[in-house]
Amino acid sequence: MTKRFSSPRLVVSAKLTTLAQTAFGAALALNLWVNPSLAGDPFRDREPHQIGNQTEAAFKAIFQQGNYPAADRYLEQALSKEPNEPLAYAMKASLAYGNKDWAKLDTYSQKTLEAGQKLIYSDPLRGNLYTAVGHFLEGAVVISREGTVNGVPQAFSRLRQVYEYLDKAEAISANDPELNLIKGYMDLLLAVNLPFASPDQAIGRLEQNAAPGYLVERGIALAYRDLKRYPQALDYANRAIKTTSDNPEIYYLKAQILKELGQKEKSQQMIQEAIANFDKALTKKSQLPGDLVKQIERERRSAVSLKNP
């Protein structure tokens, strides 16, 4: 366990809150419209676990469509009708982080942890998993409130608890797709920031055991982007677009990759294609958080500045 955290400051500081947003705020894809009347498990094709209709609808609204206002409406219903589902609180915490609402982030991080702990008795796998997520989100709260210098020691303590409960969940079902999706994202975060960690091993975890597949593709595209392996990142972004063509965030990701690849290869064609994908993402800016829209617009202007006169 201790080897896993040989360089905690590299992992916990600015990256802790980033993973909270990545894992729950903007990472999924499927070209389906949300239908709240159909309950189901978005992670498992066999032996599904109980996830409430409204929670599932919110999950699809965020991750299949990139539609945050719709997701927020579903989550308000979920909190009323499905108060024991920790995934609903985790998504609310993620939305609060995206809106820089630190009070709500604190509230829903605590509720994620409490709901996860309660769920351990009826569903030990998901209970331990979301207890881990709750500790992770509370670490994000510490960093947001205390800053990097003062917050790292407390956040590091939380991170140890995250992996303690992830290990408990893994002991129950090592190949569970929901577990491997969340743990895979965390492992990728470590791999792209620590020199001794293996990104290929983390990617293998996602490809072999995680689900849904569209989240796997997007997560791997993000990892390759951060590793500056842009051709592979572009390949996985294109795979994600095939199954999530209605999600503006996928086009934003592709635009980022094309911009970097265009600069590296001095390709004006790629720069122009990047601008086109920024534009495609912005066609649905009404359904994205305001700060994210501003970020996309800034990056688009940066791409335009790279065009030859």
Buried (B, 14 or more C-beta within 10 A) or exposed (E): EEEBBEEBEBBBBEBBBBBBBBBBBBBBBBBEEBEBEEBEBBBBEEEEEBBBBBBBBBBBBBBBBBBBEBBBBBBBBBBEEBEBBBBBBBBBBBBBBBBEBBEBBBBBBBBBBBBBBBBBEEBBBBBBBBBBBBBBBBBBBBBBEBEEEEBBEBBBBBBBBBBBBBEBBBEBBEEBBBBBBBBBBBBBBBBBBBEEBEBEEBBEBBBEBBBBBBBBBBBBBBBBBBBEBBEBBBBBBBBBBEBBEBBBBBBBBBBBBBBBBBBEEEBEEBBBBBBBBBEBBBEBBEBBBEEBBEEBBEBBEEBEEBEEE
